[in-house]
């Protein structure tokens, strides 16, 4: 179904829910109730607390409204007429929204039976056309997202044109709960969050093992593509952030400290530090394109209500890069970044789509610079024939951007990589290079990240793989299971052989039954379990059990070692046993 029609379904469902809530509860004031990407929500102000068990009662009332088949009728009112209507109904939040309109503006409302709402639509023709919906959850939400305002009660739901699509969506939701990275992270002992540092993740040894593989891969790829890695400080003085524009455009997201009576900021982005390295010496056009990268730790203030495991944190590492280049190198460098992003996402089996975001309301720079930058990014996408969605007004404050939205195994979309063209920082920091004419010129600056926030990427792939990581990423890749005490020493010998080759192997030498050890290894999602008994010691073979395929027979140990080394070296998503 087209996006606009689906939006009409979900927007209508939000109105039906609001009408039902007003019937079930007394003295309800309405907030806002939009359609969103996977459903809808509505915010309510009422004294009585809505509990999860109350959702069924609201759903039953919604069904009654649907059976009534009430037409949704649009009316156009003057601002004065709308004010009078809302004042009679004591809809204080709607009145606040109305106050922001110009006196001469017309106001649209939608009516269905005894219910009406200040709304632009779109909607279905009648409530009877709403075929399939489900209320999902309740959350608190500050009015207009401002923590200084009153906390309202928000009910989330979803709606589809038919029950089959709704059933499929609800199945995906259940599967997503099983894959929740917070749940799996605890089960596999990957990371933890603590009240002593809300929003600041703690990675455990197994989590660090995955982290190290991700960063090793990242460094190999960047070296092969002509990038040089740098390190810049975590804390820099206030003057720098004024010069960069962050102080005026991003200050509410920053943390601050004082050193020797001067103000300093903990960096929310890596860019200004990288710019200072560029300025530390003169440059020639012959050095361009100059690709500089940094896996830098940043801190950004997030409201406590939006923190969510690794997916929304206050400290994280961005795999930034800054490419200094000539104007005629823009297209090729943008295409080079896209190619690099494709290689990374393909490695993890992630599909992606592209979005081009243009100048936001809060931004810096001239119209000419923004127009030139937006056209340059669009030209690069069109040269490759890549389809993209235009996202008006959602660019960075210093330039337009191309965002990569990846799709995981459940069809969920995540914004990961970004390419941002910046004509502002080179001007603000007076960046120059000596051109072929011997004169000083201003370089073009391209910001880009591919993993995005590495912590967030880790959370996404935990859910994407449901904790059953490809062998190259798995914290423990091979576990030896000696049948008896006399097989432990030989198991340790084989384990050391794999460890010398860089394979993460260990021996379960606990005084437990073999079945228990196997179940434990399965629970920990270890790719390969190798049982060692008398027969294996005599034949120099190993009995292989794979976490997906189960018992996989015997194999000469040297052959197994060669196969797993190839699988890890080539960063395969499937194991060699799954390919057979």
C-alpha positions as CSV (number, residue, x, y, z in Angstrom):
1,X,0.0,0.0,0.0
2,X,1.2,3.5,-0.8
3,X,2.7,5.4,2.1
4,X,0.0,8.2,1.9
5,X,-2.9,5.6,2.1
6,X,-1.2,3.8,5.0
7,X,-0.8,7.2,6.8
8,X,-4.6,7.8,6.3
9,X,-5.3,4.4,8.0
10,X,-3.1,5.1,10.9
11,X,-4.2,8.7,11.3
12,X,-7.8,7.6,11.4
13,X,-6.9,4.9,13.9
14,X,-5.4,7.6,16.1
15,X,-8.6,9.6,16.0
16,X,-10.7,6.5,16.7
17,X,-8.5,5.8,19.7
18,X,-8.8,9.4,21.0
19,X,-12.6,9.2,20.7
20,X,-12.6,5.8,22.6
21,X,-10.4,7.2,25.4
22,X,-12.8,10.2,25.8
23,X,-15.7,7.8,26.1
24,X,-13.9,5.5,28.6
25,X,-12.4,8.2,30.8
26,X,-13.8,11.4,32.1
27,X,-12.1,14.8,31.9
28,X,-9.6,13.9,29.1
29,X,-7.6,16.6,27.4
30,X,-6.0,15.8,24.0
31,X,-2.4,16.4,23.1
32,X,-1.3,15.4,19.6
33,X,-1.9,12.1,17.7
34,X,0.1,11.7,14.5
35,X,0.7,8.7,12.3
36,X,4.3,7.5,12.6
37,X,6.5,5.1,10.6
38,X,5.1,1.9,12.0
39,X,1.8,3.0,13.5
40,X,0.4,5.9,15.5
41,X,0.2,7.4,19.0
42,X,-1.9,9.9,20.9
43,X,-1.0,11.9,24.0
44,X,-3.6,12.3,26.7
45,X,-3.8,14.4,29.9
46,X,-6.1,12.8,32.5
47,X,-5.9,12.2,36.2
48,X,-6.5,8.5,36.1
49,X,-3.5,6.4,35.2
50,X,-3.9,4.2,32.1
51,X,-2.4,0.7,32.7
52,X,-1.5,-2.0,30.1
53,X,-4.6,-4.0,31.1
54,X,-6.8,-1.0,30.2
55,X,-5.8,-1.2,26.5
56,X,-8.2,-4.0,25.9
57,X,-11.1,-1.9,27.2
58,X,-10.1,1.0,24.9
59,X,-9.8,-1.5,22.0
60,X,-13.3,-2.7,22.6
61,X,-14.6,0.9,22.6
62,X,-12.7,1.5,19.3
63,X,-14.5,-1.6,17.8
64,X,-17.8,-0.1,18.7
65,X,-16.8,3.2,17.0
66,X,-15.8,1.2,13.9
67,X,-19.1,-0.6,13.8
68,X,-20.9,2.8,14.0
69,X,-19.2,3.6,10.7
70,X,-19.0,7.3,11.5
71,X,-18.1,9.5,8.5
72,X,-14.9,11.6,8.9
73,X,-16.0,15.1,7.8
74,X,-13.5,17.9,7.2
75,X,-14.5,21.4,8.1
76,X,-12.6,24.7,7.4
77,X,-13.0,27.3,10.2
78,X,-11.5,30.7,10.9
79,X,-9.0,30.9,13.7
80,X,-11.7,32.6,15.8
81,X,-14.3,29.9,15.2
82,X,-11.8,27.2,16.0
83,X,-10.8,29.0,19.2
84,X,-14.4,29.2,20.3
85,X,-15.0,25.5,19.7
86,X,-11.8,24.4,21.5
87,X,-12.5,26.8,24.4
88,X,-15.9,25.2,24.9
89,X,-14.4,21.8,25.0
90,X,-11.6,23.0,27.4
91,X,-8.9,21.6,25.0
92,X,-6.0,23.6,26.4
93,X,-3.3,21.9,24.5
94,X,-5.1,22.4,21.2
95,X,-5.6,26.0,22.1
96,X,-1.9,26.4,22.6
97,X,-1.2,25.0,19.1
98,X,-3.9,27.3,17.7
99,X,-2.2,30.4,19.2
100,X,0.8,29.8,17.0
101,X,-1.2,30.3,13.8
102,X,-1.5,33.7,12.1
103,X,-4.9,35.5,12.6
104,X,-5.9,35.2,9.0
105,X,-5.0,31.5,8.7
106,X,-7.8,29.0,8.1
107,X,-8.1,26.0,10.4
108,X,-9.1,22.5,9.4
109,X,-10.9,20.1,11.8
110,X,-12.2,16.6,11.3
111,X,-15.4,15.4,12.9
112,X,-16.6,11.8,13.5
113,X,-19.9,11.6,15.5
114,X,-19.5,13.5,18.7
115,X,-15.7,13.7,18.4
116,X,-13.7,16.4,16.6
117,X,-10.0,17.2,16.3
118,X,-7.8,20.0,15.1
119,X,-6.2,18.2,12.1
120,X,-4.9,18.5,8.5
121,X,-5.5,14.8,7.7
122,X,-5.3,12.6,5.7
123,X,-8.1,10.2,6.9
124,X,-10.3,7.4,5.7
125,X,-13.8,8.3,4.6
126,X,-15.4,6.6,7.6
127,X,-14.4,4.8,10.8
128,X,-16.0,1.6,9.3
129,X,-13.1,1.4,6.8
130,X,-10.6,0.7,9.6
131,X,-10.1,-3.0,9.3
132,X,-7.1,-4.0,11.5
133,X,-5.5,-2.3,14.4
134,X,-3.8,-3.1,17.7
135,X,-2.9,-1.0,20.7
136,X,0.7,-1.8,21.8
137,X,2.0,0.1,24.7
138,X,1.8,3.1,27.1
139,X,4.6,5.6,27.8
140,X,5.1,8.9,29.4
141,X,5.7,11.9,27.1
142,X,6.4,15.5,28.0
143,X,4.1,17.9,26.1
144,X,5.9,19.0,23.0
145,X,8.9,17.0,24.0
146,X,10.0,19.6,26.6
147,X,10.9,18.2,30.1
148,X,9.7,21.5,31.6
149,X,6.2,20.8,30.5
150,X,3.7,18.4,32.0
151,X,4.1,14.6,31.5
152,X,1.2,13.2,29.4
153,X,0.2,9.6,28.9
154,X,1.0,8.3,25.4
155,X,-0.7,5.3,23.9
156,X,1.1,3.6,20.9
157,X,-0.7,1.5,18.4
158,X,-0.5,0.3,14.8
159,X,-3.0,-0.2,12.0
160,X,-3.0,-2.0,8.6
161,X,-5.4,-2.4,5.7
162,X,-6.0,-6.1,6.6
163,X,-5.6,-8.6,9.4
164,X,-2.9,-10.6,7.5
165,X,-0.5,-7.6,7.4
166,X,-1.3,-6.8,11.1
167,X,-0.6,-10.4,12.1
168,X,2.8,-10.3,10.2
169,X,3.7,-7.1,12.0
170,X,2.8,-8.4,15.4
171,X,4.9,-11.5,14.7
172,X,7.9,-9.3,13.9
173,X,7.3,-7.4,17.1
174,X,7.4,-10.6,19.1
175,X,10.6,-11.6,17.3
176,X,12.1,-8.2,18.0
177,X,11.4,-8.7,21.7
178,X,13.3,-12.0,21.6
179,X,16.2,-10.2,19.8
180,X,16.3,-7.2,22.1
181,X,20.0,-6.4,22.4
182,X,19.6,-5.5,26.1
183,X,18.2,-9.0,26.8
184,X,20.8,-10.8,24.7
185,X,23.6,-8.5,26.0
186,X,22.8,-9.7,29.5
187,X,22.5,-13.4,28.5
188,X,25.8,-13.4,26.6
189,X,27.5,-11.1,29.1
190,X,28.4,-8.5,26.4
191,X,27.7,-5.2,28.2
192,X,25.8,-3.5,31.0
193,X,24.4,-0.2,32.0
194,X,24.6,1.3,35.5
195,X,22.9,4.0,37.5
196,X,26.3,5.4,38.4
197,X,26.6,6.4,34.7
198,X,23.2,6.5,33.0
199,X,23.6,6.4,29.2
200,X,27.3,5.5,29.5
201,X,27.8,1.8,28.4
202,X,30.1,-0.7,30.0
203,X,31.5,-3.3,27.7
204,X,32.4,-6.7,29.2
205,X,35.2,-9.0,27.9
206,X,33.0,-10.7,25.4
207,X,31.6,-7.4,24.2
208,X,35.2,-6.0,23.8
209,X,36.0,-9.1,21.7
210,X,33.3,-8.1,19.2
211,X,34.4,-4.5,19.4
212,X,38.0,-5.3,18.6
213,X,36.9,-7.3,15.5
214,X,34.7,-4.4,14.3
215,X,37.5,-1.9,14.7
216,X,40.1,-4.3,13.2
217,X,37.9,-4.6,10.1
218,X,37.3,-0.9,10.0
219,X,41.1,-0.1,10.1
220,X,41.9,-2.7,7.4
221,X,39.3,-1.2,5.1
222,X,40.3,2.4,5.7
223,X,44.0,1.6,5.1
224,X,43.2,-0.1,1.9
225,X,41.2,2.9,0.7
226,X,43.8,5.6,1.4
227,X,42.7,6.9,4.8
228,X,45.1,8.1,7.5
229,X,44.1,7.7,11.1
230,X,44.4,10.4,13.8
231,X,43.6,11.0,17.5
232,X,42.4,14.3,18.9
233,X,41.6,15.4,22.5
234,X,38.3,14.8,24.3
235,X,38.2,18.2,25.9
236,X,38.8,21.5,24.0
237,X,38.2,25.1,25.0
238,X,35.0,27.2,24.5
239,X,36.6,29.5,21.9
240,X,37.0,26.5,19.5
241,X,33.3,25.6,19.8
242,X,32.3,29.2,19.1
243,X,34.5,29.2,16.0
244,X,33.1,25.9,14.8
245,X,29.5,27.0,15.2
246,X,28.6,24.3,17.7
247,X,28.2,26.7,20.5
248,X,25.3,28.5,18.8
249,X,23.8,25.5,17.0
250,X,24.4,22.5,19.3
251,X,25.0,23.8,22.8
252,X,22.0,22.1,24.4
253,X,23.5,18.7,23.5
254,X,26.9,19.4,25.0
255,X,28.6,18.9,28.4
256,X,31.0,21.5,29.8
257,X,33.7,21.8,32.4
258,X,36.2,24.3,33.7
259,X,40.0,24.2,33.7
260,X,42.2,27.0,35.2
261,X,39.1,29.2,35.4
262,X,38.4,28.8,31.6
263,X,35.4,27.1,30.0
264,X,35.9,23.9,28.1
265,X,33.5,21.6,26.3
266,X,33.6,17.8,26.1
267,X,33.4,17.2,22.4
268,X,30.1,16.2,20.9
269,X,31.8,15.8,17.5
270,X,35.3,15.1,16.3
271,X,35.4,17.7,13.4
272,X,37.0,20.7,15.1
273,X,39.9,18.7,16.5
274,X,40.6,17.2,13.0
275,X,40.5,20.7,11.6
276,X,43.2,21.9,14.0
277,X,45.5,19.0,12.8
278,X,44.9,20.2,9.2
279,X,45.8,23.8,10.2
280,X,49.0,22.6,11.9
281,X,51.0,22.8,8.6
282,X,50.6,24.2,5.0
283,X,49.0,22.1,2.3
284,X,49.3,21.8,-1.5
285,X,46.6,20.8,-4.0
286,X,48.9,17.8,-4.8
287,X,47.9,16.2,-1.4
288,X,44.2,16.1,-2.3
289,X,42.0,14.3,-1.8
290,X,43.3,14.0,1.7
291,X,41.3,11.4,3.7
292,X,41.7,11.7,7.4
293,X,39.8,9.4,9.8
294,X,39.3,9.1,13.6
295,X,37.4,6.6,15.7
296,X,36.7,9.2,18.3
297,X,34.8,9.1,21.6
298,X,32.1,11.8,21.9
299,X,29.6,12.8,24.5
300,X,26.1,14.2,23.8
301,X,23.4,15.1,26.3
302,X,20.3,13.0,25.8
303,X,17.2,13.2,28.0
304,X,16.9,10.3,30.4
305,X,13.6,9.3,28.9
306,X,15.0,8.5,25.5
307,X,18.0,6.4,26.6
308,X,17.7,2.9,25.3
309,X,20.5,0.3,25.8
310,X,23.3,0.8,23.2
311,X,20.9,2.3,20.7
312,X,20.6,5.7,22.4
313,X,23.5,6.6,24.7
314,X,25.3,9.6,26.0
315,X,28.9,8.5,25.1
316,X,29.8,6.7,22.0
317,X,32.5,6.4,19.3
318,X,32.0,7.8,15.9
319,X,33.9,6.4,12.9
320,X,34.4,9.9,11.5
321,X,36.4,10.8,8.5
322,X,37.1,14.2,7.0
323,X,38.1,14.4,3.3
324,X,39.7,17.6,2.2
325,X,39.4,18.0,-1.6
326,X,39.2,20.3,-4.6
327,X,35.7,21.3,-5.9
328,X,36.1,19.0,-9.0
329,X,36.8,16.0,-6.8
330,X,33.4,16.1,-4.9
331,X,31.6,13.6,-7.1
332,X,34.3,11.0,-7.2
333,X,34.9,11.2,-3.4
334,X,31.2,11.0,-2.6
335,X,31.0,7.9,-4.9
336,X,34.0,6.5,-3.2
337,X,32.4,6.8,0.2
338,X,29.2,5.1,-1.1
339,X,31.3,2.2,-2.4
340,X,33.0,1.9,0.9
341,X,29.7,1.9,2.7
342,X,28.3,-0.8,0.4
343,X,31.3,-3.0,1.2
344,X,30.7,-2.7,4.9
345,X,27.0,-3.3,4.9
346,X,27.3,-6.2,2.5
347,X,29.8,-7.8,5.0
348,X,27.0,-7.9,7.6
349,X,24.2,-8.8,5.1
350,X,22.5,-5.4,5.5
351,X,20.5,-3.9,2.7
352,X,20.3,-0.1,2.6
353,X,18.4,2.9,1.0
354,X,19.6,6.5,0.6
355,X,18.1,9.7,1.8
356,X,19.3,13.2,0.8
357,X,18.6,15.8,3.5
358,X,18.6,19.6,2.7
359,X,19.0,22.8,4.7
360,X,17.4,22.9,8.1
361,X,15.8,25.9,9.6
362,X,18.6,26.3,12.1
363,X,21.8,26.5,10.0
364,X,24.7,28.6,9.0
365,X,26.1,29.8,5.7
366,X,24.9,31.5,2.5
367,X,22.1,30.3,0.2
368,X,24.6,30.0,-2.6
369,X,26.8,27.6,-0.6
370,X,23.9,25.5,0.4
371,X,22.6,25.3,-3.1
372,X,26.0,24.4,-4.5
373,X,26.4,21.6,-1.8
374,X,22.9,20.2,-2.3
375,X,23.4,20.0,-6.1
376,X,26.8,18.4,-5.7
377,X,25.4,15.5,-3.5
378,X,22.5,15.0,-5.8
379,X,24.8,14.9,-8.9
380,X,26.9,12.2,-7.3
381,X,23.8,10.0,-6.6
382,X,22.5,10.5,-10.1
383,X,25.8,9.7,-11.7
384,X,25.7,6.2,-10.1
385,X,22.0,6.0,-10.9
386,X,21.2,5.4,-7.2
387,X,17.6,6.0,-6.1
388,X,17.2,8.2,-3.1
389,X,14.5,9.9,-1.0
390,X,14.5,13.7,-0.6
391,X,14.2,14.7,3.1
392,X,13.6,18.5,3.1
393,X,15.0,20.5,6.0
394,X,16.8,17.7,7.8
395,X,20.4,18.4,6.9
396,X,23.2,19.1,9.4
397,X,23.4,22.8,10.5
398,X,26.6,23.2,8.4
399,X,25.6,21.3,5.3
400,X,23.4,18.9,3.4
401,X,23.9,15.2,3.8
402,X,23.3,11.7,2.4
403,X,22.1,9.2,5.0
404,X,22.3,5.4,4.7
405,X,19.2,3.7,6.1
406,X,19.9,0.0,6.5
407,X,17.4,-2.8,6.9
408,X,17.9,-5.6,9.3
409,X,16.6,-9.2,9.1
410,X,13.2,-8.1,10.5
411,X,12.8,-5.4,7.9
412,X,13.4,-2.6,10.5
413,X,15.1,0.5,9.3
414,X,18.1,2.1,11.0
415,X,20.0,5.2,10.1
416,X,23.7,4.4,10.1
417,X,26.2,6.0,7.7
418,X,26.2,9.7,6.6
419,X,28.0,11.8,4.1
420,X,27.9,15.6,4.8
421,X,29.3,18.3,2.5
422,X,30.6,21.3,4.4
423,X,31.6,24.7,3.0
424,X,31.3,26.3,6.4
425,X,34.1,24.9,8.6
426,X,36.8,25.7,6.0
427,X,35.6,29.3,6.0
428,X,35.3,29.6,9.8
429,X,38.7,28.1,10.4
430,X,40.3,29.8,7.4
431,X,41.5,26.5,5.9
432,X,43.7,26.9,2.8
433,X,45.9,25.1,0.4
434,X,48.2,26.3,-2.3
435,X,46.8,25.6,-5.8
436,X,48.5,24.9,-9.1
437,X,48.6,28.6,-9.7
438,X,50.7,29.2,-6.6
439,X,47.8,31.0,-4.8
440,X,45.9,30.1,-1.7
441,X,42.5,28.6,-2.1
442,X,39.8,27.2,0.2
443,X,39.3,23.4,0.3
444,X,36.0,21.6,0.2
445,X,35.4,19.4,3.3
446,X,33.4,16.2,3.3
447,X,32.4,14.7,6.7
448,X,31.4,11.0,6.7
449,X,30.7,8.1,9.1
450,X,29.9,4.5,8.0
451,X,29.2,2.6,11.2
452,X,27.9,5.8,12.6
453,X,28.0,5.4,16.4
454,X,29.9,2.1,17.0
455,X,28.0,1.3,20.2
456,X,24.7,1.7,18.3
457,X,26.0,-0.4,15.5
458,X,26.9,-3.1,18.0
459,X,23.4,-3.0,19.4
460,X,21.9,-3.3,15.9
461,X,23.9,-6.3,14.9
462,X,23.2,-8.0,18.2
463,X,19.6,-7.9,17.3
464,X,20.2,-8.6,13.6
465,X,22.1,-11.8,14.4
466,X,20.0,-12.5,17.5
467,X,23.4,-12.9,19.3
468,X,24.4,-15.8,17.0
469,X,27.3,-13.8,15.4
470,X,29.2,-14.9,12.3
471,X,32.2,-16.9,13.4
472,X,34.6,-14.0,12.7
473,X,32.7,-11.8,15.2
474,X,31.8,-14.4,17.9
475,X,33.4,-13.7,21.3
476,X,34.3,-17.4,21.6
477,X,34.6,-19.2,18.2
478,X,35.5,-22.7,19.3
479,X,34.9,-24.5,22.5
480,X,36.6,-27.9,23.2
481,X,34.6,-30.3,25.3
482,X,36.8,-33.1,26.7
483,X,34.8,-36.2,27.4
484,X,36.8,-37.2,30.4
485,X,39.6,-35.8,32.6
486,X,42.2,-37.6,30.6
487,X,41.2,-35.7,27.5
488,X,41.7,-32.2,29.0
489,X,45.4,-31.9,28.3
490,X,45.0,-32.9,24.6
491,X,42.1,-30.5,24.3
492,X,44.2,-27.7,25.7
493,X,47.0,-28.5,23.2
494,X,44.5,-28.2,20.2
495,X,43.1,-25.0,21.7
496,X,46.5,-23.4,21.9
497,X,47.1,-24.3,18.2
498,X,44.0,-22.4,17.2
499,X,44.8,-19.5,19.5
500,X,48.3,-19.1,17.9
501,X,46.4,-18.6,14.6
502,X,44.2,-15.9,16.1
503,X,41.1,-18.1,16.7
504,X,39.3,-17.4,20.0
505,X,39.2,-20.9,21.5
506,X,38.8,-22.3,25.0
507,X,38.4,-25.6,26.9
508,X,35.5,-26.4,29.1
509,X,37.4,-28.5,31.7
510,X,34.7,-28.3,34.4
511,X,33.7,-31.4,36.2
512,X,30.3,-31.5,34.5
513,X,28.5,-34.0,32.2
514,X,29.1,-33.6,28.4
515,X,25.4,-32.9,27.7
516,X,25.4,-30.0,30.2
517,X,28.6,-28.5,28.6
518,X,27.0,-28.8,25.1
519,X,23.8,-27.1,26.3
520,X,25.8,-24.3,27.9
521,X,27.8,-23.7,24.7
522,X,24.6,-23.7,22.6
523,X,23.1,-21.2,25.1
524,X,26.1,-19.0,24.6
525,X,25.7,-19.3,20.8
526,X,29.3,-20.5,20.3
527,X,29.7,-21.4,16.6
528,X,31.7,-24.6,17.0
529,X,31.9,-27.2,19.8
530,X,34.6,-29.9,19.4
531,X,34.2,-33.1,21.5
532,X,37.4,-34.8,22.4
533,X,37.5,-38.4,23.5
534,X,39.8,-41.5,23.1
535,X,38.8,-42.0,19.5
536,X,39.6,-38.3,18.6
537,X,43.0,-38.5,20.3
538,X,43.9,-41.7,18.4
539,X,42.7,-40.5,15.0
540,X,43.7,-36.8,15.4
541,X,40.2,-35.9,14.4
542,X,37.6,-33.8,16.1
543,X,33.8,-34.5,16.5
544,X,32.1,-31.3,15.5
545,X,28.9,-29.9,16.7
546,X,27.6,-26.7,15.1
547,X,25.2,-24.3,16.9
548,X,22.8,-24.3,13.9
549,X,23.3,-27.7,12.2
550,X,23.9,-29.8,15.4
551,X,26.1,-32.9,15.1
552,X,28.2,-32.5,12.0
553,X,30.4,-35.6,12.1
554,X,34.1,-36.0,12.4
555,X,36.9,-34.1,10.6
556,X,40.7,-34.2,10.6
557,X,41.7,-31.4,13.0
558,X,44.2,-29.8,10.5
559,X,41.4,-29.6,7.9
560,X,39.0,-28.1,10.5
561,X,41.7,-25.5,11.3
562,X,42.1,-24.6,7.7
563,X,38.3,-24.2,7.2
564,X,37.7,-22.0,10.2
565,X,40.7,-19.8,9.4
566,X,39.4,-19.3,5.9
567,X,35.9,-18.5,7.3
568,X,37.3,-16.0,9.7
569,X,39.8,-14.4,7.3
570,X,37.1,-13.9,4.7
571,X,34.6,-12.7,7.3
572,X,31.9,-15.0,6.1
573,X,28.3,-14.6,7.3
574,X,27.6,-18.4,7.0
575,X,29.8,-21.1,8.4
576,X,31.6,-23.5,6.1
577,X,29.3,-26.3,7.5
578,X,26.1,-24.3,6.5
579,X,27.5,-24.0,2.9
580,X,28.0,-27.7,2.5
